[in-house]
Amino acid sequence: MKIAVLGAGSIGLVPGVMLTNAGYDVTLIDAWDENVKALNENGGTIIGNIFTTLTARSNNVRFHISDRYDGINFHIRFGCM
C-alpha cells in the first residue's frame, strides 16, 4: 500500500516515519525545497513525548517536493500542516 503524507515538517514526519517503520510504503511530500533537500541529505530526528525517538533517513523514507510527485499512484493521502 502506497501512502502519501503531505507535509514533511515536525507534524508530518511523525506519522510518516511511524508508518514506514510499520512496513508501509510512505512518501512524504513538502512544498519547501530546502526542507526536502536537507531531509534527503541528512534525514531528520524528532524527540518528544511520544515515548521514542523517530529518525527519518532517506534510505527508508522518500521525500519529494510537492510539484514533483505527479503520476505517483497512492492508495491513501493525508495532510499534516
C-alpha positions as CSV (number, residue, x, y, z in Angstrom):
1,M,0.0,0.0,0.0
2,K,1.4,3.4,-1.0
3,I,0.8,6.3,1.4
4,A,1.5,9.9,0.8
5,V,1.9,12.3,3.7
6,L,1.5,15.9,2.6
7,G,3.8,18.0,4.8
8,A,7.2,16.8,5.9
9,G,7.7,19.1,8.9
10,S,7.6,18.1,12.5
11,I,3.9,17.1,12.3
12,G,4.2,15.1,9.0
13,L,7.4,13.3,10.0
14,V,5.8,11.6,13.0
15,P,3.1,9.6,11.2
16,G,5.3,9.3,8.1
17,V,8.2,7.6,10.0
18,M,5.9,5.5,12.2
19,L,4.0,4.2,9.1
20,T,7.4,3.5,7.4
21,N,8.7,1.6,10.5
22,A,5.4,-0.4,10.4
23,G,6.3,-1.6,6.9
24,Y,4.2,0.7,4.8
25,D,5.4,2.3,1.5
26,V,5.4,6.0,2.5
27,T,6.3,9.2,0.6
28,L,6.5,12.5,2.4
29,I,5.8,15.5,0.2
30,D,6.6,19.1,1.1
31,A,6.5,22.4,-0.7
32,W,9.7,23.8,0.9
33,D,12.6,22.8,-1.4
34,E,15.3,23.4,1.3
35,N,13.5,21.2,3.8
36,V,13.2,18.3,1.3
37,K,16.8,18.7,0.3
38,A,18.0,18.7,3.9
39,L,15.9,15.7,4.8
40,N,17.1,13.7,1.8
41,E,20.7,14.5,2.6
42,N,20.7,14.3,6.4
43,G,17.4,12.6,7.5
44,G,15.6,14.1,10.4
45,T,15.1,13.2,14.1
46,I,12.1,14.1,16.2
47,I,12.4,13.8,20.0
48,G,9.4,14.4,22.2
49,N,6.7,12.9,24.3
50,I,5.9,10.0,22.0
51,F,8.0,7.6,24.1
52,T,10.6,7.1,21.4
53,T,13.0,8.9,19.1
54,L,12.0,8.8,15.4
55,T,14.7,9.0,12.9
56,A,13.9,9.5,9.2
57,R,16.7,8.6,6.8
58,S,16.5,8.9,3.0
59,N,17.1,5.2,2.6
60,N,13.7,4.2,4.2
61,V,11.5,7.3,3.6
62,R,11.2,9.2,0.4
63,F,10.9,13.0,0.4
64,H,9.6,14.9,-2.6
65,I,8.8,18.5,-3.5
66,S,5.0,19.0,-3.8
67,D,5.1,19.8,-7.5
68,R,7.2,16.8,-8.4
69,Y,5.0,13.9,-7.4
70,D,2.5,13.9,-10.3
71,G,1.9,10.5,-11.7
72,I,2.6,8.6,-8.4
73,N,-0.4,6.5,-7.6
74,F,-1.1,6.5,-3.9
75,H,-3.8,4.4,-2.1
76,I,-4.0,6.9,0.9
77,R,-3.1,10.6,1.0
78,F,-3.4,12.8,4.1
79,G,-2.2,16.2,5.0
80,C,-0.2,17.2,8.1
81,M,0.2,21.0,8.1
